[in-house]
Amino acid sequence: MSNPHQPVPQTHWLEVLILWLAGVSAAMQFAKFSISYNGLLDFYQAGPTLTGAAISLVGVVGLIFGVTAGMLAGRIGYRKVLIGALVLGAALSFTQSLLPSFELILITRLLEGFSQLGVVVAAPTMIAKLSAPQHRSITMGLWGTFFGVAFAISGFAGKSILNQYNLSGLYLAHGLFIASMAVILLLLLKNDESRYGDTPEKDGVGYFKKLGQIYSTPRTVLPGIVFLFYTCTLVSLLTYIPNFIASESLRTSMQVILPLMSTAGTFIAGALSQYLMRPQRVAQLAYLGLAAGALLLSQFKESSLLFTIIVSQMVLCAGLIPGAALSMIPKLARNSQEQANGYGLLAQMGNLGATIGPPSFATVIALFGIYGLVGLVLVICTLGSIAALVANHVKAQAS
């Protein structure tokens, strides 16, 4: 019988790909309400503030309970958490397809936060466990693309479904997709938790003391901090940068191209981390490239074409960062429980960055225009580079 603590000799590609698709289905919990925002406004007449809250409620759960989810997943079992989270997500989407009262919609969105969090903690931990050492950074880079891919698919297929079948059809389609992922994984994944993670040791440490240990452990906290500065920046770049592009056609094109550039960067980071350099070094170079692009941005703001090329380069560099941060976790963690803690903290830091980034950028842009944006990007890149530098001095886990 093989030792469950030893890495697998060969990557289980089919399971890895289906787990990635499960992540895509979970990320669509954000995307489906983002693309149907105007439809929700018209149907419920709840106003932009409450309707916007319906979008962000999913992320609030990750912001508050990210690390807790990482702690609990190892104790419950990653397979159980993943399939349970997908089943919950499907049930909530089916409920939303009935277009109940707006109050119930808000409740379903809050519960979807727990569904989404269960997937983003369990799935990458399982992917890392099912990946051979020579492929682990590649599979982590693949995993890191799930959010961008979900928004890209939703932007094309989701919009088409929305236009043809309205809100009910969109939410029903998502429910069917996420339910199919639950059924496929239930049949595909062996009912053997030791395949997907190490059994956590019972150390008798209390909940709050354990939280303190996680936040004070460089192996788990540093990838999250690197990721925090990325989410601060990327969401804001995608939101505000198009407003500086004078050409209407270029502005429209960039709203499609930029998310794809980010997704490409994330996958490239996995390849770089696997074959050329440590993921910490990839993150440092990514922040350096992002800062260099920001410095050029203010010099070419009058030329729409050059401006968009520089912005594309910045977003590509930014996209490298999540791939690097995700690859850091299995390289630094000593066991699956530390990996799950790292992914939970990553979810928490990501939601924190997405929360504080846009208002911060909106403020400096309102005060100083493009120069305010450039200045804040440079500050964030400096802090992110320092975090990656510190992470580079943390002893890596031997594969």
Secondary structure, 3 states (H helix, E strand, C coil): CCCCCCCCCCCCHHHHHHHHHHHHHHHHHHHHHHHCHHHHHHHHCCHHHHHHHHHHHHHHHHHHHHHHHHHHHHHHCHHHHHHHHHHHHHHHHHHHHCCCCHHHHHHHHHHHHHHHHHHHHHHHHHHHHCCCHHHHHHHHHHHCCHHHHHHHHHHHHHHHHHHHHHHHHHHHHHHHHHHHHHHHHHHHCCCCHHHCCCCCCCCCCCHHHHHHHHHHCHHHHHHHHHHHHHHHHHHHHHHHHHHHCCCHHHHHHHHHHHHHHHHHHHHHHHHHHHHCCCHHHHHHHHHHHHHHHHHHHHHHCCCHHHHHHHHHHHHHHHHHHHHHHHHHHHHHCCCHHHHHHHHHHHHHHHHHHHHHHHHHHHHHHHHHCHHHHHHHHHHHHHHHHHHHHHHHCCCCCCC
